[in-house]
Amino acid sequence: MKLEKNSVTIGFVSSVHPHSNMHMKTLDLMDSIDEVRLLCIEDQDPVELSKISSKVKVIYKDISELLDDEHIDIIILSARNDLCPEILELSAKAKKHVLFDKPGAVHSKDLHKARDIAEKNNVNLSVMFLNRYRPEIQALKTHVASGIFGKIMSVEARMITSQVRYRDPDYWLFKKRKSGAGILSWLGCHYIDLLSYVLNDRIIEVSAYLDNLNEEDLEVEDTAVLNLKFSKGSLGSFQNGYHIAGSASGYAGASSDNHLAVRGIKGYGTLPFGGPEYIFYSEHESLDLNGIQKMQFTPPDSEAYGGVAGERFLEDFIISSLTGKKFDISIESVIDVLEVIEAAIESSITSKSIRI
């Protein structure tokens, strides 16, 4: 199925959130989106979002009005972590499909009720793990699945970005009651998800150190180092922190130092993440004469959140929802990630390895 031009009506629910403007820009860019019907909560200014796109035609005052609107095909939810679960539950009861910004909850258990309602009503509640759609991630995952790296021994990832001082230390992301955790739930969640996704495996044990090493007095962690054990025996590590000086202020265009690698008996794949290269090597009989290889990716430019990959992600979610199919990246994906984060927090407090 291909989405026709001006064929989809979106319900957009937003609180004050770093990505709301970006999501609205995405909807404005996509030809298939005909109309956006907006609900702003918790001090989000509807005028601000409406200025981004002329597609905003209706502004609602409460969630019941939006959920009663039979013209809405899907809902985009960009809201504070503590606000998301109730909205997801109400949407699932109303049989509305929802694509929500990560992580969507303060605690993994807060999403269980929404998940159960969605399963009962055959509704897609899906999380915006857009990085799965990046071409270099797809290439790495394909190589792992094909066996050219052999048995996977280890994986590692690093996600380092701008210091807290560039990100408004008073923002809700640094308030435990509203956010749940710190950098792990806001940014680390992407990489925890990708490690499991690339390996097609689950994390079953975590040991970790979490700390507050920036100068600001925060309620949540700004630094984390995790050791990971996967169900098939692979071991992994992940470093996450608000550490880079000299960055631009804000949440768009922040400096970063990112990396992801998989190493097996017969080869390896490594990503200087965010760059155009994927580097790999394999001693598999089909590739053993090739040496170290590089793949370059030059996707078309797009101002959408997540670029062209983000546009394709949203298109696929809409198509799955409209055709009654289950979207691959479900609410269960982020529940799994939150369980890993909770295990990391417990490990850091108790100085013990935590089984999941």
N, C-alpha and C positions, 0 to 999 in steps of 0.2 A: 504493500500500500504506500502511496505517495500522498502527502498532504497537499491539498489544493490551496491556491492563493486565497487569503481572507476567509478561511473555512473554520477557524477555531476561536472560541471565546474563552478567555482566561479569567479566573477569579484570583486576585492577588491580595494576600493578607500579609501585612508588614507591621512590625514594631520598629523602633530605632535599631538599625542593624547595619554593619559595615558593607553588606553586599546588596542591600535593597535597590540602590540606584543602579547597580550593575545588572541585576535581574530585570529591572524595568527597561534598561537599554537593550538587553537581549530580546525582549518581547517586541520592542520597537523595530528592531532590525529584521526580524523573521517575517517573511512574506505570508506565511500560513496563518499568522495571528491577526485576526480581524479586529478584535476588541478586548480591552482589559477592563474588568470591573473590580474596583479597589475597595479594600477595607483597611483602615489604619487604626492601630491600637497602641496603647501605652505611649502617648505623646509623639508618635510618628506624624509628621505633617503631610497631609494628602496633597497639598498644593506643591510641595517640593517634588514629590514623585510624579505628579501630573505634568509638570513642566518638562519631564524627560521624554514623554511620549504623548502624541495627540491621540493615541489609541485608547486612552483612558476616557470612557464614556459615562460610567456610572461610579459614584462614590457612596458606599454603604456606611451606615452608622453602627451596625452590630452584626455579629457573626450569623445570627439566625436569618437575616435578610439575604446574605450571600448564599447560605446553604439552601435556602428555599428557591433560589434562582435556577430554573430548569434549563436556561440557555447556557450556563457555564459548563464547559466540557471538562476542564481540570482546574485544580487550584495550585498556585505557587505559594509556598509558605516561607517567609523570610522573617523569623522572629526570634526573640530571646530564648535561650535554652529552657528556662523555667516555664515559658508560656506555651511552648509547642505541644506537649503531650495532650492537653485538654482539647486544643484545636484539632489535632489529629483524630482524637476519639470522636468528637462531634462530626467531623467530616466523614469518617468511616461509617458512622451510624446513618448519615444522610446519603451514603453510597456515592461520595465524591472522591475521585482519585486525587492524590496530593503528592507533589514533589516538594520536599522540604530541605532547607539548608541544614548542613550538619552542625553539631551532632543531634540536635532536636530534643535534647533532654538534659537534665542535671544528673540523672542516674539511669542506668540501663533498665531497671525495673519499672521506671516511669513510662516506658514505651510498650510494656507487655500488653496492657489492656487495649491500646490502639491496634497493635498487631493482631490480637485475637479477634477483634471486631472486623478488621479488614479481611482476615481469612474467611470468616463466616459470611461476609457480604460480597466476597470476590472483588475486592477493591485494591488498587495499587496504592500503597503508601511507600514511597521510595525516597532515598536520600541522595543528595547531590555529591556523590563521589565521582565527579566529572573526570578526574585524572585517569580513570580506567580507560577512557576513550582516546587518550593521547596515542599517536601512532607508535612512538618508541616503546610505550608500555605494552601495546599489543604485540609488537615484534618480540620483545623479551618473553612475554607469556607464551607465545607460539613456540619459541625455541625451547623453553623449559618443557612444555607439553610434548614436543616432538622427540625428546630424549637426547638431543645432540650434546647436552652438557653432562649426560649420565646422571648418576645419583647425586642429588643436591646435598652438599655438606653444610653450606652456610649462606646466609644472606645478611646484608647490612644496609642501613639507610641513615641519612643525615638530613635534617631539616633545620637550618639555622637562619634566623631572619633578624630584622631590626630590633633594637633595644626597646624596652617598655617606654622610655621617655619620649619616643617618637609616636606612641600609640595612644596617648591620653590615659594616664594611669588611673583616672577616676571613672573610666568607661566601664560598662556593666560586665565586660569580658573578664575583668579582674575582681569581680565580686562573687564569692563562693556561692551564695544563695541563688544568684541569678544565672551563673555560668556552670557551676559544679566543679570543674577543674580549670586549669589554666591553659598553657600552650598545648598540652597534649590533646585536650578536647577541641581546641580551636583549629590547630594546624597539624599537630601530630597524627590526628585521626586519619588524615589522607594517607600517610605513609604506613601506618599500621594496617589499614585496609589493603593497600597495594602489595605489601609483602605477602599477605595471605592470598590475595587475588592472583598474583603472579605464580605462586607455588601451587595454587589450588589446594591449600592446606589450612588447618586451623592452629592458632596459637593455644597451647594447653598449659603453659607454665611461664611465669614472669618473675624476675628479680630486678629491682630497680632502685635508683637513687633519684629523689626529687628535691629541689631546693629553690630558694629565692635568692638569686645572686645579683640581680640588678639593685640599684640604690633605692628604688621605690619600695615602700612598705605595702606588700600585696597580700591578699588573702589566699591566692592560688599560686601554683608553681610557675616559675619562668624558665626553669632549667630541668631537663630530665634525661637520664641515661638508663636504657632498658636492655636487659638480656632476655632473649626469647627462646622458648623451645616449642617446636611444631610437632603435630601428631605423628608425622611420618619420620621423625628423627632429626630433621634439620635443626641447626641452631642459628640464632640471629642476634643482631644488635641494632639499636636505634638511639641516636642522639638528637635531642630537640631543645632549642633554646632561643630566647630573645637576646641575642648577643652582639649583633653587628652595629658598630658605631658608624656615624657619617651617612646614615640613610635619609631618604626623603621622609617627611612626616606623613602619617596616615596609613590607611590599609590598602591603598592601590599604589603599586609601583615601589613597594618596600624592597630594600636590598635583601639578598638571600644567598645562601651557600648550601646547595642541596646535592644529594648523591644517592644512588640506589645501585646495588650490585648483587648478583647471584653467582655462586661458585660451586661447580660440580666436579666429579672425578675426571670427566673428559673435556671440561671447558668452563667458560665463564661468560657472563654478559654484564656490562657496566654502563650506567647512565649518568653523565654529568647533568643531573636533572634540571630541566628548564632550558637546556641548550639544544642544538639541532642534531647532536650526534648520539648514536648507539654503537658501542664498541663491543665486539665479541670474538671469541676464539673457541674452536672445537677440534678435538681429535677424532670425532666421529668419522667413519670411513667415507662418508659423502663429502666431508669438508676438510680432511686432514692435510691436504696439500695447499690450503688457502691461507694459512697463517692467521694473523690478527686482521680482522675485517672491521670496516666502519660503514654504518648506514647513516645517511643524511636525510633529514626531514624538513621540508619547506612548505608547510600548510599555508593556504591563503590567509591573508590578514583578515581579522574580524575583531570588531569592538565588543563582541558578545562576551559574557562572563565565561571564561574557559576557552575563548577563541572559537574556531570552527568546530573543534571537538565538543565544546559546550553546546553549540547549536545542534549538532547531530544527536547528542545525548538527549536534549529536550524533545527533538523530533521523535526519536525512538520511544521515549516515555509516552508521548501523546498518542502515537500510533498503537502501542501496546494497550493503552487504556481504552481507546476508542473501539478497538477490535476485540476486547475482552480477554486479552492475553496477560499473563503475569510478567511484569517487567523484572529483568534479571537482578537488578540492584535494589533489593527490597529493604524494608525497615529492619529485617533480621541482620543485614550487613552492619548497620551501625550499632545494633544491640551487641553484636559480637565485639566490635571495636571498643565500646564503652566498658564492657566486661574486662578487656585487657587493661584499659586505663585504670579502672577501679582496683585491679590486681596490682598494678604498678604503685598506686598510692598506698595500698595496704603493705606491700613489700617494703617501701621506703620507711614507713612508720615502724614496722615490726622487725626490720632487718632479716626477714625470712623470704624464701622463695614461695610464691603463691600459685597453687594449682587452680585452673579454671574449670 
